[in-house]
Amino acid sequence: MTPKNRERAYEKRRYEEWQGRLSAKQVRAQQIRQRLAIGGGALIVVLVMVMAFLLMNEADDDESTPSAGSTTPAATASAAASTCPPVEVKAPESPKQFDKVPDKSLAAGKSWTLEMKTTCGDITVELDGKAAPQAVSSMIQLARDGFYDGSPCHRLTTAERFKVLQCGDPTGTGTGSPGYSYGPIENAPEDQVYTEGTVAMARAGGDGESMGSQFFLVYGDTDIPDDAAGGYTVLGRITEGLDVVKKIAEGGEDTGSGDGKPVSAVSIETTGVAELAELAE
């Protein structure tokens, strides 16, 4: 090869190497732009979800606890895997419906034990029929009639000072009911703090007459400021199985916003109630 040809070959290799480096930079730049676009889209999705959640309590047909956004929490990431076994029990295709609210005399003046067998473990609740006779009477009747059997726990919040697992809707949508609603609010905490282990009734928005079958289990101290309805009915406390609720919560929720369906899907298999004691006046 002549010196001139060698020079041309050398220049050709340098040009090809320069083109290769340029192409690699372009590819990396495109990847960065794609990542930024995806990240921006995810941020928009999170913001939309937060706004939708803040408006959730406005719906009259959706029983819920207040928005986790009311405590301005940081968003939490959903977990990668379930902490509970797969759910095998099936929810009823047509949940039972009832014509009227059970009479509150059923529970008045007595404490009761509610035992829930769930697909993630057993939970026992002591119900206070003296402090919340109407709510406890309703819970007793629904449990005895098998209303909760097969129903999923459809909502989990994981924000700081807002930690609840919501259950009691056989449809799993947050809009199901036993066919009746009742009120007013009973036994709401004066300091607006729902301490760990509390069991309270969910309701729709600011309507204190909208309680039905849905309830929430508090697995960490939770602040819920009073609204026009005056808080949430506390009907009992978890005496066994708080670790089960916390295990479900460890799996996270499925939106990454701090409020969604539990990644560790869980359903109530069966419920049973028994009279515990006559409460002193």
N, C-alpha and C positions, 0 to 999 in steps of 0.2 A: 504494500500500500504506500502510495506516495505521501510525502509530508502534507501536501495540500488536502488529500483525501482523509488522512488521519485527523487533521484539524476540523474538517467538515463533520466527521463522525463524532468527534469530541463535542462540538457545538450542538449536534443533534441530541446527544445524550443529556447534556445540560438542559436543553429546552424541554425534553420529555420529563426529566426530574422536576423541573420547575412547574410544569403542568400538573404533575402528580401531587405536588405539595399544595398547589392552588385548589385542586379538586377536593383534597382532604379537608382543607379549611372551609370550603363551601359546604361540604357535607356536615361538618361540625356546627357551622353557623345555622344551617337549616334545622339541625337537631335541637339547638338551643332555642330557636324561634318556636319550634313545635312544643317544647317543654313549657315555655312561657305561655303559649296559647292555652295549653291544657291546664296549667295552674290558674290562669285567669278565669277560665271556664269553671273550674272547680270552685273558685271563690264566689263566682256569681251564683252557682248552684247552692252553696252554703247560705249565702245571704238571702236567696229566695226562700229556702227552707226555713230560716229563722223567722222571716216575715210571716210566712204561712203559719208557723207555730204560734206566733204572737197573736194571730187572728183566730186561732183555733177555738178559744173560749167563747167567741161570738156565736158559734153555731149552737142552736137550741137543741139539736137532736144528738149531740155528741157529749156523753158523760166524760168529764176529764178533771184532772187536777189542774191547777193554774200553770201557766207557761213557765218553763225553766228560765226563759229569757227575763222573767221578772227579777231574777237574782243576778242578772248580767254575768253568767258564767262563761268561762273559756270553752270553746268547742272541744269535744273529746273524740278521739279516733275510735272507730269500731274495731273490735278484736278480730283476729284472723281465724279463730276456731272456737267451736262450742265447748263449754265446760260441762255440759250435761249430756246424757245419753240421748239417742234419737227418739223423737216422739212417735209412739205407735198408736196411742189412743186417738180415736176420731171424734171430732166435734159433731153434735147432732145436726142433721140437715135442716130440721125445723125445731128450733128451741121451744121449750114449753112456754105457754103464756097463761097468765092468771087474770081473773076479772077484777080483783080488788086487793087492796093492801091488807096484809095480816093485821089483826087487832094487836095493839101494843101491849095488851094485858098478858099476852103469851109469855113475854120475857120480863115484865116489870118486877123489880125487886129481887131478881135472881142473877147469879153468874152462871155462865155456860162454857163448856169446852167445845170448840169447833176443831175437828181434825180433818186436815186436807192431805190426801195422798196425791202427790204430784209425780210427774215423770222424772223429776230431778231430786226427789226426796220428800219426806213427810214434814208438814208444818202444823203446829198446834197453836191455837189462838184461844185466849180466855176472853169471853165476851161479857161486857158489863151491862146487864139488863136494867140496872137501876139508873145509870147515867145516860143511857141511850136506848130506852125501851122500844121505840118504834123501829130503829135501825136493827137492833138485835132480834126483834120479833120477825122482821122480814128475812134476815139472814138465816134464822133457825128454820123457817118454813121452806125457803128455797133449798137449803141443804137437805132437809128431810125429803123433799120431792125430787131430788136428783137433778135440779136445774143446772148446777155447776159441772156435772159430770161430763168430761170430754172437752171442757172449755179451755182455750189457750189464754195465757197471760200475754196480753197484746202490746203492752207499753212499758218501756224502761227509760228512766231518766238517770243521768250520771253526772250532772253538773254539781259543782261545789255547793253544799248546803241545799241540795235539791235531789234526793236520792229515793226514788220510789219505784216499785214494781206494781203495775196495775193489772188486775184480773177481773173475772166475773162476767164477761160478755161471751156467751157461747158462739157468737158470730165472728169474734176476733177482729171486729172492725172499729170498736169504740162507740158504736151507735146502738148496740143491742140492749134490750130491756126485758123485764119479766112480764110486760104488758101493763104495768102500773108504775106510777111515780108517787113520791111522798115527800113530806117536809113537816115542819121546818127543821133547821139545823139543830142538832143536839150535841152538847158536851164538846164544843170547839175550844181549843186552848186559848186562854186569855192573852198569853204572850206571843201567840201566832207561831209557836215553834212546835213542830211535830217530831217528837224525839224518836230515836232509834227503837224499833220494835213496835211502833204505833200501827194500828190498823184503823183506817178511816174510809168513809164512803166518798166515792167520786160523784160528781154532779155536773150538770150542763151550765157552763158560763157562770153568770151571776144569779142564777135561779135557785133559790134555797128550797124550792118545792120539787126539784127535779131528780132526786135520788131514786135509784132503782135497784139494780143488782151489782153494779160495778163497785169495786173497792180497791184500795191501794195499801201495799205493805211497805212501811218505811224502814229501809236498811241502813240509814245514816241520818243524823239530825238534819231536819229540813225546815227551812223558813218559808211560810206561805202567808203573805200579807192578807189581811181580811179584805174582802170586797163588799159590795152592797148586800150580799146574802149573809155575811157574818161568819165566814170560815167554813170548816169541813167537819162533819160529824165524826167524832172518835168513838168507836164502838168496842174497842178491845186492844189487847196487846199480844204479841207473839211470845209464847212461853217456851216453845221448842221449835227448832228449825230455822232460826235467824241465819244460821250458817248456810242453809240451803239457798235462801234469798240472796245472800252475799255471793255465793258461788255463781248464781245466775248472772248477777251484776258484773262479775269479773269478766264474763264473756263480752261485755260491751253491748252497745246498740248498733243498729245497722245503717244509720245515716251519718255518723260522725259529728252530729250537731249537739249531742248531749240528750237527745230525745228521739226515740224511735222504737222499733220492735227489738226485743232481746235477740242477740245473735244466738245465745243458748236457748233455743226454743223450749218452752215448757208448757205443759197443760195439766189441769186438775183432772185426776182420774176419778176419784170418789171423794165425797165429804160425809162426815157424820157429826152429830151433835149430841151432847149429854148434859143434863143439869149438874152443875157443880156444887152450888151452895145457895142458901137464902142469905141475901145481903142485909145487914143491919141498917135500921133507919138512922 
